[in-house]
Amino acid sequence: MFTLNNIRKTDDLSGYYVDSHSCPMCSDTLTIYVSSDELYRYNQGAYAQDVISRVPPSWRERFISGICEDCWDLDD
């Protein structure tokens, strides 16, 4: 399961901005744009790779686990 936080409409009403959880190691957050269709699929329970497939896998991981790419690499 992944989480979209702080969902807010864009100024031009074309979609939404959403935030990831804060990284538990460094507190960084990530903000991305999602379309109305993507937000609908999210609300229907779709997987991250289906809803936000256009973003890099490391960004999708932010919305799943919350851990940012830099901190993930430090743990290796």
mmCIF file as gemmi writes it, N, C-alpha and C atoms, coordinates in Angstrom:
data_model
loop_
_atom_site.group_PDB
_atom_site.id
_atom_site.type_symbol
_atom_site.label_atom_id
_atom_site.label_alt_id
_atom_site.label_comp_id
_atom_site.label_asym_id
_atom_site.label_entity_id
_atom_site.label_seq_id
_atom_site.pdbx_PDB_ins_code
_atom_site.Cartn_x
_atom_site.Cartn_y
_atom_site.Cartn_z
_atom_site.occupancy
_atom_site.B_iso_or_equiv
_atom_site.pdbx_formal_charge
_atom_site.auth_seq_id
_atom_site.auth_asym_id
_atom_site.pdbx_PDB_model_num
ATOM 1 N N . MET Axp A 1 ? 0.848 -1.187 0 1 0 ? 1 A 1
ATOM 2 C CA . MET Axp A 1 ? 0 0 0 1 0 ? 1 A 1
ATOM 3 C C . MET Axp A 1 ? 0.878 1.23 0 1 0 ? 1 A 1
ATOM 4 N N . PHE Axp A 2 ? 0.476 2.215 -0.754 1 0 ? 2 A 1
ATOM 5 C CA . PHE Axp A 2 ? 1.225 3.463 -0.742 1 0 ? 2 A 1
ATOM 6 C C . PHE Axp A 2 ? 0.306 4.604 -0.357 1 0 ? 2 A 1
ATOM 7 N N . THR Axp A 3 ? 0.897 5.718 0.033 1 0 ? 3 A 1
ATOM 8 C CA . THR Axp A 3 ? 0.108 6.817 0.571 1 0 ? 3 A 1
ATOM 9 C C . THR Axp A 3 ? 0.43 8.124 -0.131 1 0 ? 3 A 1
ATOM 10 N N . LEU Axp A 4 ? -0.614 8.831 -0.537 1 0 ? 4 A 1
ATOM 11 C CA . LEU Axp A 4 ? -0.494 10.192 -1.055 1 0 ? 4 A 1
ATOM 12 C C . LEU Axp A 4 ? -0.961 11.122 0.058 1 0 ? 4 A 1
ATOM 13 N N . ASN Axp A 5 ? -0.094 12.005 0.49 1 0 ? 5 A 1
ATOM 14 C CA . ASN Axp A 5 ? -0.402 12.92 1.591 1 0 ? 5 A 1
ATOM 15 C C . ASN Axp A 5 ? -0.619 14.337 1.081 1 0 ? 5 A 1
ATOM 16 N N . ASN Axp A 6 ? -1.323 15.122 1.877 1 0 ? 6 A 1
ATOM 17 C CA . ASN Axp A 6 ? -1.491 16.547 1.614 1 0 ? 6 A 1
ATOM 18 C C . ASN Axp A 6 ? -1.944 16.797 0.171 1 0 ? 6 A 1
ATOM 19 N N . ILE Axp A 7 ? -3.031 16.171 -0.226 1 0 ? 7 A 1
ATOM 20 C CA . ILE Axp A 7 ? -3.555 16.296 -1.588 1 0 ? 7 A 1
ATOM 21 C C . ILE Axp A 7 ? -4.164 17.677 -1.76 1 0 ? 7 A 1
ATOM 22 N N . ARG Axp A 8 ? -3.678 18.413 -2.782 1 0 ? 8 A 1
ATOM 23 C CA . ARG Axp A 8 ? -4.206 19.759 -3.023 1 0 ? 8 A 1
ATOM 24 C C . ARG Axp A 8 ? -4.303 20.021 -4.518 1 0 ? 8 A 1
ATOM 25 N N . LYS Axp A 9 ? -5.355 20.716 -4.91 1 0 ? 9 A 1
ATOM 26 C CA . LYS Axp A 9 ? -5.64 21.036 -6.306 1 0 ? 9 A 1
ATOM 27 C C . LYS Axp A 9 ? -4.6 22.018 -6.847 1 0 ? 9 A 1
ATOM 28 N N . THR Axp A 10 ? -4.225 21.855 -8.102 1 0 ? 10 A 1
ATOM 29 C CA . THR Axp A 10 ? -3.321 22.805 -8.736 1 0 ? 10 A 1
ATOM 30 C C . THR Axp A 10 ? -4.062 24.122 -8.977 1 0 ? 10 A 1
ATOM 31 N N . ASP Axp A 11 ? -3.326 25.197 -9.146 1 0 ? 11 A 1
ATOM 32 C CA . ASP Axp A 11 ? -3.95 26.511 -9.369 1 0 ? 11 A 1
ATOM 33 C C . ASP Axp A 11 ? -4.809 26.541 -10.619 1 0 ? 11 A 1
ATOM 34 N N . ASP Axp A 12 ? -4.382 25.819 -11.662 1 0 ? 12 A 1
ATOM 35 C CA . ASP Axp A 12 ? -5.152 25.819 -12.91 1 0 ? 12 A 1
ATOM 36 C C . ASP Axp A 12 ? -6.216 24.718 -12.951 1 0 ? 12 A 1
ATOM 37 N N . LEU Axp A 13 ? -6.382 23.992 -11.814 1 0 ? 13 A 1
ATOM 38 C CA . LEU Axp A 13 ? -7.39 22.942 -11.655 1 0 ? 13 A 1
ATOM 39 C C . LEU Axp A 13 ? -7.2 21.756 -12.603 1 0 ? 13 A 1
ATOM 40 N N . SER Axp A 14 ? -5.967 21.569 -13.103 1 0 ? 14 A 1
ATOM 41 C CA . SER Axp A 14 ? -5.709 20.484 -14.051 1 0 ? 14 A 1
ATOM 42 C C . SER Axp A 14 ? -5.392 19.156 -13.373 1 0 ? 14 A 1
ATOM 43 N N . GLY Axp A 15 ? -5.126 19.177 -12.091 1 0 ? 15 A 1
ATOM 44 C CA . GLY Axp A 15 ? -4.761 17.962 -11.363 1 0 ? 15 A 1
ATOM 45 C C . GLY Axp A 15 ? -4.475 18.302 -9.912 1 0 ? 15 A 1
ATOM 46 N N . TYR Axp A 16 ? -3.585 17.529 -9.318 1 0 ? 16 A 1
ATOM 47 C CA . TYR Axp A 16 ? -3.3 17.673 -7.892 1 0 ? 16 A 1
ATOM 48 C C . TYR Axp A 16 ? -1.81 17.578 -7.614 1 0 ? 16 A 1
ATOM 49 N N . TYR Axp A 17 ? -1.394 18.224 -6.539 1 0 ? 17 A 1
ATOM 50 C CA . TYR Axp A 17 ? -0.056 18.03 -5.987 1 0 ? 17 A 1
ATOM 51 C C . TYR Axp A 17 ? -0.226 17.16 -4.756 1 0 ? 17 A 1
ATOM 52 N N . VAL Axp A 18 ? 0.679 16.201 -4.592 1 0 ? 18 A 1
ATOM 53 C CA . VAL Axp A 18 ? 0.638 15.318 -3.43 1 0 ? 18 A 1
ATOM 54 C C . VAL Axp A 18 ? 2.04 15.183 -2.856 1 0 ? 18 A 1
ATOM 55 N N . ASP Axp A 19 ? 2.118 14.945 -1.569 1 0 ? 19 A 1
ATOM 56 C CA . ASP Axp A 19 ? 3.391 14.782 -0.882 1 0 ? 19 A 1
ATOM 57 C C . ASP Axp A 19 ? 3.57 13.343 -0.437 1 0 ? 19 A 1
ATOM 58 N N . SER Axp A 20 ? 4.838 12.956 -0.306 1 0 ? 20 A 1
ATOM 59 C CA . SER Axp A 20 ? 5.168 11.668 0.305 1 0 ? 20 A 1
ATOM 60 C C . SER Axp A 20 ? 5.231 11.872 1.815 1 0 ? 20 A 1
ATOM 61 N N . HIS Axp A 21 ? 5.323 10.769 2.554 1 0 ? 21 A 1
ATOM 62 C CA . HIS Axp A 21 ? 5.639 10.884 3.974 1 0 ? 21 A 1
ATOM 63 C C . HIS Axp A 21 ? 7.039 11.458 4.091 1 0 ? 21 A 1
ATOM 64 N N . SER Axp A 22 ? 7.366 12.02 5.215 1 0 ? 22 A 1
ATOM 65 C CA . SER Axp A 22 ? 8.739 12.46 5.473 1 0 ? 22 A 1
ATOM 66 C C . SER Axp A 22 ? 9.619 11.231 5.611 1 0 ? 22 A 1
ATOM 67 N N . CYS Axp A 23 ? 10.815 11.3 5.049 1 0 ? 23 A 1
ATOM 68 C CA . CYS Axp A 23 ? 11.774 10.211 5.192 1 0 ? 23 A 1
ATOM 69 C C . CYS Axp A 23 ? 12.082 10.042 6.68 1 0 ? 23 A 1
ATOM 70 N N . PRO Axp A 24 ? 11.997 8.827 7.205 1 0 ? 24 A 1
ATOM 71 C CA . PRO Axp A 24 ? 12.231 8.625 8.632 1 0 ? 24 A 1
ATOM 72 C C . PRO Axp A 24 ? 13.682 8.876 9.056 1 0 ? 24 A 1
ATOM 73 N N . MET Axp A 25 ? 14.583 8.94 8.085 1 0 ? 25 A 1
ATOM 74 C CA . MET Axp A 25 ? 15.994 9.124 8.417 1 0 ? 25 A 1
ATOM 75 C C . MET Axp A 25 ? 16.449 10.579 8.29 1 0 ? 25 A 1
ATOM 76 N N . CYS Axp A 26 ? 15.921 11.297 7.292 1 0 ? 26 A 1
ATOM 77 C CA . CYS Axp A 26 ? 16.388 12.671 7.066 1 0 ? 26 A 1
ATOM 78 C C . CYS Axp A 26 ? 15.27 13.708 7.049 1 0 ? 26 A 1
ATOM 79 N N . SER Axp A 27 ? 14.028 13.285 7.126 1 0 ? 27 A 1
ATOM 80 C CA . SER Axp A 27 ? 12.831 14.145 7.168 1 0 ? 27 A 1
ATOM 81 C C . SER Axp A 27 ? 12.503 14.834 5.85 1 0 ? 27 A 1
ATOM 82 N N . ASP Axp A 28 ? 13.152 14.476 4.771 1 0 ? 28 A 1
ATOM 83 C CA . ASP Axp A 28 ? 12.868 15.064 3.468 1 0 ? 28 A 1
ATOM 84 C C . ASP Axp A 28 ? 11.522 14.556 2.957 1 0 ? 28 A 1
ATOM 85 N N . THR Axp A 29 ? 10.792 15.405 2.214 1 0 ? 29 A 1
ATOM 86 C CA . THR Axp A 29 ? 9.55 14.989 1.57 1 0 ? 29 A 1
ATOM 87 C C . THR Axp A 29 ? 9.666 15.223 0.07 1 0 ? 29 A 1
ATOM 88 N N . LEU Axp A 30 ? 8.808 14.589 -0.679 1 0 ? 30 A 1
ATOM 89 C CA . LEU Axp A 30 ? 8.784 14.707 -2.13 1 0 ? 30 A 1
ATOM 90 C C . LEU Axp A 30 ? 7.373 15.102 -2.541 1 0 ? 30 A 1
ATOM 91 N N . THR Axp A 31 ? 7.269 16.075 -3.439 1 0 ? 31 A 1
ATOM 92 C CA . THR Axp A 31 ? 5.977 16.509 -3.963 1 0 ? 31 A 1
ATOM 93 C C . THR Axp A 31 ? 5.937 16.194 -5.453 1 0 ? 31 A 1
ATOM 94 N N . ILE Axp A 32 ? 4.836 15.566 -5.897 1 0 ? 32 A 1
ATOM 95 C CA . ILE Axp A 32 ? 4.658 15.268 -7.315 1 0 ? 32 A 1
ATOM 96 C C . ILE Axp A 32 ? 3.262 15.707 -7.751 1 0 ? 32 A 1
ATOM 97 N N . TYR Axp A 33 ? 3.079 15.784 -9.053 1 0 ? 33 A 1
ATOM 98 C CA . TYR Axp A 33 ? 1.794 16.09 -9.673 1 0 ? 33 A 1
ATOM 99 C C . TYR Axp A 33 ? 1.104 14.767 -10.007 1 0 ? 33 A 1
ATOM 100 N N . VAL Axp A 34 ? -0.188 14.677 -9.743 1 0 ? 34 A 1
ATOM 101 C CA . VAL Axp A 34 ? -1 13.546 -10.207 1 0 ? 34 A 1
ATOM 102 C C . VAL Axp A 34 ? -2.237 14.087 -10.912 1 0 ? 34 A 1
ATOM 103 N N . SER Axp A 35 ? -2.656 13.401 -11.948 1 0 ? 35 A 1
ATOM 104 C CA . SER Axp A 35 ? -3.857 13.801 -12.676 1 0 ? 35 A 1
ATOM 105 C C . SER Axp A 35 ? -5.095 13.344 -11.901 1 0 ? 35 A 1
ATOM 106 N N . SER Axp A 36 ? -6.241 13.829 -12.322 1 0 ? 36 A 1
ATOM 107 C CA . SER Axp A 36 ? -7.501 13.398 -11.707 1 0 ? 36 A 1
ATOM 108 C C . SER Axp A 36 ? -7.697 11.904 -11.873 1 0 ? 36 A 1
ATOM 109 N N . ASP Axp A 37 ? -7.329 11.372 -13.041 1 0 ? 37 A 1
ATOM 110 C CA . ASP Axp A 37 ? -7.455 9.945 -13.301 1 0 ? 37 A 1
ATOM 111 C C . ASP Axp A 37 ? -6.539 9.139 -12.379 1 0 ? 37 A 1
ATOM 112 N N . GLU Axp A 38 ? -5.311 9.604 -12.181 1 0 ? 38 A 1
ATOM 113 C CA . GLU Axp A 38 ? -4.382 8.911 -11.281 1 0 ? 38 A 1
ATOM 114 C C . GLU Axp A 38 ? -4.902 8.932 -9.842 1 0 ? 38 A 1
ATOM 115 N N . LEU Axp A 39 ? -5.449 10.065 -9.418 1 0 ? 39 A 1
ATOM 116 C CA . LEU Axp A 39 ? -5.991 10.153 -8.065 1 0 ? 39 A 1
ATOM 117 C C . LEU Axp A 39 ? -7.2 9.221 -7.906 1 0 ? 39 A 1
ATOM 118 N N . TYR Axp A 40 ? -8.017 9.128 -8.924 1 0 ? 40 A 1
ATOM 119 C CA . TYR Axp A 40 ? -9.159 8.209 -8.894 1 0 ? 40 A 1
ATOM 120 C C . TYR Axp A 40 ? -8.678 6.764 -8.732 1 0 ? 40 A 1
ATOM 121 N N . ARG Axp A 41 ? -7.679 6.371 -9.543 1 0 ? 41 A 1
ATOM 122 C CA . ARG Axp A 41 ? -7.144 5.002 -9.447 1 0 ? 41 A 1
ATOM 123 C C . ARG Axp A 41 ? -6.557 4.735 -8.066 1 0 ? 41 A 1
ATOM 124 N N . TYR Axp A 42 ? -5.872 5.737 -7.501 1 0 ? 42 A 1
ATOM 125 C CA . TYR Axp A 42 ? -5.334 5.607 -6.14 1 0 ? 42 A 1
ATOM 126 C C . TYR Axp A 42 ? -6.466 5.335 -5.155 1 0 ? 42 A 1
ATOM 127 N N . ASN Axp A 43 ? -7.544 6.113 -5.257 1 0 ? 43 A 1
ATOM 128 C CA . ASN Axp A 43 ? -8.685 5.954 -4.342 1 0 ? 43 A 1
ATOM 129 C C . ASN Axp A 43 ? -9.412 4.627 -4.537 1 0 ? 43 A 1
ATOM 130 N N . GLN Axp A 44 ? -9.222 3.995 -5.692 1 0 ? 44 A 1
ATOM 131 C CA . GLN Axp A 44 ? -9.822 2.686 -5.954 1 0 ? 44 A 1
ATOM 132 C C . GLN Axp A 44 ? -8.913 1.539 -5.502 1 0 ? 44 A 1
ATOM 133 N N . GLY Axp A 45 ? -7.725 1.881 -4.969 1 0 ? 45 A 1
ATOM 134 C CA . GLY Axp A 45 ? -6.827 0.863 -4.425 1 0 ? 45 A 1
ATOM 135 C C . GLY Axp A 45 ? -5.766 0.344 -5.371 1 0 ? 45 A 1
ATOM 136 N N . ALA Axp A 46 ? -5.506 1.045 -6.464 1 0 ? 46 A 1
ATOM 137 C CA . ALA Axp A 46 ? -4.484 0.603 -7.417 1 0 ? 46 A 1
ATOM 138 C C . ALA Axp A 46 ? -3.086 0.678 -6.795 1 0 ? 46 A 1
ATOM 139 N N . TYR Axp A 47 ? -2.172 -0.103 -7.343 1 0 ? 47 A 1
ATOM 140 C CA . TYR Axp A 47 ? -0.786 -0.119 -6.884 1 0 ? 47 A 1
ATOM 141 C C . TYR Axp A 47 ? -0.024 1.112 -7.359 1 0 ? 47 A 1
ATOM 142 N N . ALA Axp A 48 ? 1.033 1.458 -6.636 1 0 ? 48 A 1
ATOM 143 C CA . ALA Axp A 48 ? 1.846 2.633 -6.967 1 0 ? 48 A 1
ATOM 144 C C . ALA Axp A 48 ? 2.367 2.556 -8.397 1 0 ? 48 A 1
ATOM 145 N N . GLN Axp A 49 ? 2.828 1.37 -8.823 1 0 ? 49 A 1
ATOM 146 C CA . GLN Axp A 49 ? 3.384 1.254 -10.172 1 0 ? 49 A 1
ATOM 147 C C . GLN Axp A 49 ? 2.328 1.459 -11.254 1 0 ? 49 A 1
ATOM 148 N N . ASP Axp A 50 ? 1.048 1.337 -10.899 1 0 ? 50 A 1
ATOM 149 C CA . ASP Axp A 50 ? -0.028 1.593 -11.855 1 0 ? 50 A 1
ATOM 150 C C . ASP Axp A 50 ? -0.504 3.045 -11.818 1 0 ? 50 A 1
ATOM 151 N N . VAL Axp A 51 ? -0.445 3.649 -10.649 1 0 ? 51 A 1
ATOM 152 C CA . VAL Axp A 51 ? -0.947 5.017 -10.495 1 0 ? 51 A 1
ATOM 153 C C . VAL Axp A 51 ? 0.098 6.046 -10.899 1 0 ? 51 A 1
ATOM 154 N N . ILE Axp A 52 ? 1.318 5.885 -10.429 1 0 ? 52 A 1
ATOM 155 C CA . ILE Axp A 52 ? 2.364 6.875 -10.712 1 0 ? 52 A 1
ATOM 156 C C . ILE Axp A 52 ? 3.517 6.219 -11.473 1 0 ? 52 A 1
ATOM 157 N N . SER Axp A 53 ? 3.17 5.517 -12.538 1 0 ? 53 A 1
ATOM 158 C CA . SER Axp A 53 ? 4.154 4.773 -13.323 1 0 ? 53 A 1
ATOM 159 C C . SER Axp A 53 ? 5.153 5.675 -14.045 1 0 ? 53 A 1
ATOM 160 N N . ARG Axp A 54 ? 4.807 6.926 -14.27 1 0 ? 54 A 1
ATOM 161 C CA . ARG Axp A 54 ? 5.673 7.825 -15.03 1 0 ? 54 A 1
ATOM 162 C C . ARG Axp A 54 ? 6.832 8.378 -14.208 1 0 ? 54 A 1
ATOM 163 N N . VAL Axp A 55 ? 6.797 8.208 -12.886 1 0 ? 55 A 1
ATOM 164 C CA . VAL Axp A 55 ? 7.898 8.718 -12.049 1 0 ? 55 A 1
ATOM 165 C C . VAL Axp A 55 ? 8.923 7.612 -11.837 1 0 ? 55 A 1
ATOM 166 N N . PRO Axp A 56 ? 10.173 7.967 -11.551 1 0 ? 56 A 1
ATOM 167 C CA . PRO Axp A 56 ? 11.213 6.948 -11.352 1 0 ? 56 A 1
ATOM 168 C C . PRO Axp A 56 ? 10.875 6.007 -10.194 1 0 ? 56 A 1
ATOM 169 N N . PRO Axp A 57 ? 11.346 4.779 -10.262 1 0 ? 57 A 1
ATOM 170 C CA . PRO Axp A 57 ? 11.078 3.809 -9.188 1 0 ? 57 A 1
ATOM 171 C C . PRO Axp A 57 ? 11.482 4.317 -7.796 1 0 ? 57 A 1
ATOM 172 N N . SER Axp A 58 ? 12.576 5.059 -7.703 1 0 ? 58 A 1
ATOM 173 C CA . SER Axp A 58 ? 12.996 5.574 -6.391 1 0 ? 58 A 1
ATOM 174 C C . SER Axp A 58 ? 11.974 6.564 -5.833 1 0 ? 58 A 1
ATOM 175 N N . TRP Axp A 59 ? 11.306 7.303 -6.697 1 0 ? 59 A 1
ATOM 176 C CA . TRP Axp A 59 ? 10.247 8.221 -6.241 1 0 ? 59 A 1
ATOM 177 C C . TRP Axp A 59 ? 9.032 7.438 -5.777 1 0 ? 59 A 1
ATOM 178 N N . ARG Axp A 60 ? 8.675 6.391 -6.529 1 0 ? 60 A 1
ATOM 179 C CA . ARG Axp A 60 ? 7.54 5.562 -6.108 1 0 ? 60 A 1
ATOM 180 C C . ARG Axp A 60 ? 7.805 4.951 -4.741 1 0 ? 60 A 1
ATOM 181 N N . GLU Axp A 61 ? 9.041 4.548 -4.499 1 0 ? 61 A 1
ATOM 182 C CA . GLU Axp A 61 ? 9.404 3.968 -3.202 1 0 ? 61 A 1
ATOM 183 C C . GLU Axp A 61 ? 9.161 4.967 -2.07 1 0 ? 61 A 1
ATOM 184 N N . ARG Axp A 62 ? 9.341 6.254 -2.35 1 0 ? 62 A 1
ATOM 185 C CA . ARG Axp A 62 ? 9.067 7.285 -1.333 1 0 ? 62 A 1
ATOM 186 C C . ARG Axp A 62 ? 7.623 7.239 -0.868 1 0 ? 62 A 1
ATOM 187 N N . PHE Axp A 63 ? 6.713 6.944 -1.772 1 0 ? 63 A 1
ATOM 188 C CA . PHE Axp A 63 ? 5.29 6.898 -1.436 1 0 ? 63 A 1
ATOM 189 C C . PHE Axp A 63 ? 4.882 5.552 -0.84 1 0 ? 63 A 1
ATOM 190 N N . ILE Axp A 64 ? 5.744 4.556 -0.945 1 0 ? 64 A 1
ATOM 191 C CA . ILE Axp A 64 ? 5.475 3.247 -0.363 1 0 ? 64 A 1
ATOM 192 C C . ILE Axp A 64 ? 6.083 3.142 1.034 1 0 ? 64 A 1
ATOM 193 N N . SER Axp A 65 ? 7.401 3.337 1.128 1 0 ? 65 A 1
ATOM 194 C CA . SER Axp A 65 ? 8.091 3.161 2.413 1 0 ? 65 A 1
ATOM 195 C C . SER Axp A 65 ? 8.414 4.475 3.104 1 0 ? 65 A 1
ATOM 196 N N . GLY Axp A 66 ? 8.477 5.551 2.332 1 0 ? 66 A 1
ATOM 197 C CA . GLY Axp A 66 ? 8.845 6.849 2.891 1 0 ? 66 A 1
ATOM 198 C C . GLY Axp A 66 ? 10.331 7.124 2.848 1 0 ? 66 A 1
ATOM 199 N N . ILE Axp A 67 ? 11.143 6.111 2.592 1 0 ? 67 A 1
ATOM 200 C CA . ILE Axp A 67 ? 12.591 6.298 2.615 1 0 ? 67 A 1
ATOM 201 C C . ILE Axp A 67 ? 13.065 6.887 1.297 1 0 ? 67 A 1
ATOM 202 N N . CYS Axp A 68 ? 13.856 7.963 1.38 1 0 ? 68 A 1
ATOM 203 C CA . CYS Axp A 68 ? 14.363 8.608 0.169 1 0 ? 68 A 1
ATOM 204 C C . CYS Axp A 68 ? 15.537 7.809 -0.404 1 0 ? 68 A 1
ATOM 205 N N . GLU Axp A 69 ? 15.856 8.082 -1.648 1 0 ? 69 A 1
ATOM 206 C CA . GLU Axp A 69 ? 16.902 7.342 -2.347 1 0 ? 69 A 1
ATOM 207 C C . GLU Axp A 69 ? 18.26 7.484 -1.662 1 0 ? 69 A 1
ATOM 208 N N . ASP Axp A 70 ? 18.6 8.681 -1.212 1 0 ? 70 A 1
ATOM 209 C CA . ASP Axp A 70 ? 19.895 8.896 -0.569 1 0 ? 70 A 1
ATOM 210 C C . ASP Axp A 70 ? 20.028 8.064 0.701 1 0 ? 70 A 1
ATOM 211 N N . CYS Axp A 71 ? 19.002 8.061 1.531 1 0 ? 71 A 1
ATOM 212 C CA . CYS Axp A 71 ? 19.043 7.286 2.775 1 0 ? 71 A 1
ATOM 213 C C . CYS Axp A 71 ? 18.996 5.791 2.488 1 0 ? 71 A 1
ATOM 214 N N . TRP Axp A 72 ? 18.275 5.386 1.452 1 0 ? 72 A 1
ATOM 215 C CA . TRP Axp A 72 ? 18.214 3.979 1.077 1 0 ? 72 A 1
ATOM 216 C C . TRP Axp A 72 ? 19.616 3.495 0.695 1 0 ? 72 A 1
ATOM 217 N N . ASP Axp A 73 ? 20.341 4.336 -0.061 1 0 ? 73 A 1
ATOM 218 C CA . ASP Axp A 73 ? 21.709 3.972 -0.486 1 0 ? 73 A 1
ATOM 219 C C . ASP Axp A 73 ? 22.675 3.932 0.706 1 0 ? 73 A 1
ATOM 220 N N . LEU Axp A 74 ? 22.456 4.763 1.711 1 0 ? 74 A 1
ATOM 221 C CA . LEU Axp A 74 ? 23.316 4.766 2.9 1 0 ? 74 A 1
ATOM 222 C C . LEU Axp A 74 ? 23.181 3.475 3.701 1 0 ? 74 A 1
ATOM 223 N N . ASP Axp A 75 ? 22.031 2.848 3.61 1 0 ? 75 A 1
ATOM 224 C CA . ASP Axp A 75 ? 21.76 1.643 4.39 1 0 ? 75 A 1
ATOM 225 C C . ASP Axp A 75 ? 22.442 0.412 3.821 1 0 ? 75 A 1
ATOM 226 N N . ASP Axp A 76 ? 22.962 0.506 2.604 1 0 ? 76 A 1
ATOM 227 C CA . ASP Axp A 76 ? 23.616 -0.662 1.965 1 0 ? 76 A 1
ATOM 228 C C . ASP Axp A 76 ? 24.946 -0.998 2.578 1 0 ? 76 A 1
